[in-house]
């Protein structure tokens, strides 16, 4: 009950501060860490580069420098590798949709550039995925450890710059790692972790609250 009350208090307080919507996109360099049922890590897995897209909503919390960010994202991950002992080539290509919740803090400002740090947690569900072994392609949606839903922890930094009175452009970098995706069938101990480096650009668009609109109308009327 106390946690619910605290959450409602945070939501109520945050609504009195300025609000924003954001849209972003960029590149993901991802790598897989895979352990087989014997706990042996598969070597020679290389990272690949894909894309991500996101959209969401920001609330300023308690003071102007802190923001709560909630959004959805479409992320693509992959890896390639080979096994020289049996002359096999492997490639994975998977797409996830996720819900992200995070905090952004404006650390300092130089001229019109604002530099911030960010941390977030995301829950993701696989949308589609394929595995290529030599010349054969397999659908891995709902198969083995890929059927598990990972939680991603991400942290990074970026900077923003106002391009219009109500619009900011920003560039950011985030490093992320997933919780272990496990194959729970047949008492298997196979385990997969996904690491990612995300570099992207985005736009934040300020939204005036009802109170802010009324205050602006009042100021306009008084000036006339």
C-alpha positions in Angstrom: 0.0 0.0 0.0 2.8 2.4 0.9 4.5 1.7 -2.5 1.2 2.4 -4.4 0.8 5.7 -2.4 4.3 6.8 -3.2 3.8 6.0 -6.9 0.6 8.0 -7.0 2.4 10.9 -5.2 5.2 10.9 -7.8 2.7 10.9 -10.6 0.7 13.7 -9.2 3.7 15.9 -8.4 5.2 15.2 -11.9 2.2 16.5 -13.7 2.8 20.1 -12.5 6.1 20.2 -14.3 6.7 20.6 -18.0 6.1 17.6 -20.3 7.6 16.4 -23.5 7.2 13.7 -26.1 10.2 12.3 -27.8 11.1 10.3 -30.9 14.5 8.8 -31.5 16.4 6.3 -33.7 19.9 5.1 -34.4 22.3 2.2 -34.5 22.8 -0.8 -32.2 26.0 -2.7 -32.1 25.1 -6.0 -30.3 26.9 -9.1 -29.2 25.8 -12.4 -27.8 27.3 -14.4 -24.9 26.0 -17.9 -25.2 26.6 -20.9 -22.9 25.6 -24.4 -23.9 24.0 -27.0 -21.7 27.4 -28.0 -20.3 28.1 -24.3 -19.3 30.7 -23.9 -22.0 30.7 -20.5 -23.6 30.6 -20.4 -27.4 33.7 -18.7 -28.7 34.3 -16.6 -31.8 31.0 -14.8 -31.7 31.3 -11.4 -33.3 29.0 -8.3 -32.9 26.8 -7.0 -35.7 25.2 -3.6 -36.2 21.4 -3.0 -36.6 18.9 -0.3 -35.9 16.5 0.9 -33.3 13.5 3.2 -33.1 11.8 4.7 -30.0 9.0 7.0 -29.0 7.9 8.1 -25.6 7.0 10.7 -23.0 9.0 12.8 -20.5 7.9 14.3 -17.2 10.1 16.7 -15.3 10.3 15.5 -11.7 10.6 17.8 -8.6 13.1 20.1 -10.3 13.9 21.1 -13.8 17.1 19.0 -14.2 15.5 15.6 -13.6 13.2 13.8 -16.0 11.2 10.6 -15.9 11.2 8.9 -19.4 8.6 6.3 -20.4 8.6 4.9 -23.9 8.4 2.0 -26.3 11.2 0.8 -28.6 11.8 -1.5 -31.5 15.3 -3.0 -31.2 17.2 -5.3 -33.5 20.0 -7.5 -32.3 22.3 -10.0 -33.9 25.6 -11.8 -33.9 27.7 -13.9 -36.3 30.2 -16.7 -35.6 31.8 -19.9 -36.8 33.1 -23.2 -35.6 36.2 -24.2 -37.4 36.1 -27.7 -35.9 33.0 -28.6 -37.9 33.2 -25.8 -40.5 29.9 -24.3 -39.4 28.8 -20.7 -39.9 26.2 -19.1 -37.5 24.2 -15.9 -37.8 21.4 -14.6 -35.6 19.0 -11.7 -36.4 16.3 -11.0 -33.8 13.8 -8.1 -33.3 12.3 -7.1 -30.0 9.7 -4.6 -28.9 10.1 -3.2 -25.4 8.8 -0.9 -22.8 11.4 1.3 -21.2 11.3 3.4 -18.0 14.3 5.6 -17.1 15.6 8.8 -15.5 17.6 11.6 -17.2 19.5 14.2 -15.3 20.9 17.4 -16.8 24.5 17.4 -15.4 25.7 20.7 -16.7 25.2 23.2 -19.5 27.6 25.0 -21.9 26.0 27.8 -23.8 22.8 26.3 -25.3 24.2 22.7 -25.1 22.8 20.7 -22.2 24.7 17.5 -21.2 22.8 14.8 -19.4 23.2 11.3 -18.0 20.6 8.6 -18.3 19.7 5.2 -16.8 16.8 2.9 -17.8 15.2 -0.5 -17.4 13.4 -2.2 -20.3 11.2 -5.3 -20.6 11.3 -6.7 -24.2 9.4 -9.4 -26.1 10.6 -11.0 -29.3 8.7 -10.1 -32.5 10.7 -12.1 -35.0 14.0 -13.8 -35.3 16.0 -16.1 -37.6 19.1 -18.3 -37.1 21.3 -19.1 -40.1 23.5 -22.2 -40.0 25.6 -22.5 -43.1 23.0 -22.1 -45.9 19.9 -23.0 -43.9 17.7 -20.4 -42.2 15.5 -21.3 -39.2 12.7 -19.3 -37.5 13.6 -19.0 -33.8 10.6 -17.1 -32.6 9.3 -18.9 -29.6 12.2 -21.4 -29.7 14.5 -22.3 -26.8 16.0 -19.3 -24.9 14.7 -16.8 -27.4 11.2 -17.5 -26.1 12.3 -15.9 -22.8 11.6 -12.2 -22.3 14.8 -10.3 -21.3 15.1 -7.3 -19.0 17.7 -4.8 -20.2 19.6 -2.4 -18.0 21.1 0.6 -19.8 23.1 3.6 -18.9 24.8 6.4 -20.8 25.0 10.1 -21.6 24.1 12.6 -24.2 23.6 16.3 -25.1 20.7 18.3 -26.3 20.4 21.6 -28.2 17.3 23.8 -28.8 16.5 24.0 -32.5 13.1 25.7 -32.0 11.4 27.4 -29.0 9.6 24.2 -28.2 11.8 21.6 -29.8 15.2 20.1 -28.7 17.5 17.9 -30.8 19.7 15.4 -28.9 22.4 12.8 -29.4 23.0 10.0 -26.9 25.0 6.9 -26.2 23.7 4.0 -24.1 25.4 0.8 -23.0 23.1 -2.1 -22.1 23.1 -5.7 -21.0 20.2 -8.1 -20.7 19.3 -10.6 -17.9 20.0 -14.2 -18.9 17.7 -15.7 -21.4 17.4 -19.4 -20.5 16.1 -22.5 -22.2 13.8 -24.1 -19.6 12.9 -27.2 -21.7 14.3 -30.7 -20.9 16.3 -29.3 -17.9 18.6 -27.5 -20.3 21.2 -25.1 -18.9 21.7 -23.1 -22.1 22.0 -19.4 -21.4 22.2 -16.3 -23.5 23.1 -12.7 -22.6 22.8 -9.8 -25.0 25.1 -6.7 -24.8 24.5 -3.6 -26.8 25.9 -0.2 -27.6 23.3 2.3 -28.9 24.1 5.6 -30.6 21.2 7.6 -31.7 19.6 11.0 -32.4 16.2 12.3 -31.4 13.8 15.2 -30.9 12.0 16.3 -27.8 8.9 18.4 -28.2 7.6 20.4 -25.3 3.9 20.0 -24.4 2.2 22.7 -22.4 0.0 21.6 -19.5 -3.4 23.1 -19.0 -2.1 25.3 -16.2 0.7 26.6 -18.4 -1.7 27.4 -21.2 -4.0 29.3 -18.8 -1.0 31.2 -17.3 0.2 32.1 -20.8 -3.2 33.3 -21.8 -3.4 35.4 -18.6 0.0 37.0 -19.3 -1.0 37.7 -22.9 -4.2 39.4 -21.7 -2.4 41.5 -19.1 0.2 42.7 -21.6 -2.6 43.8 -24.0 
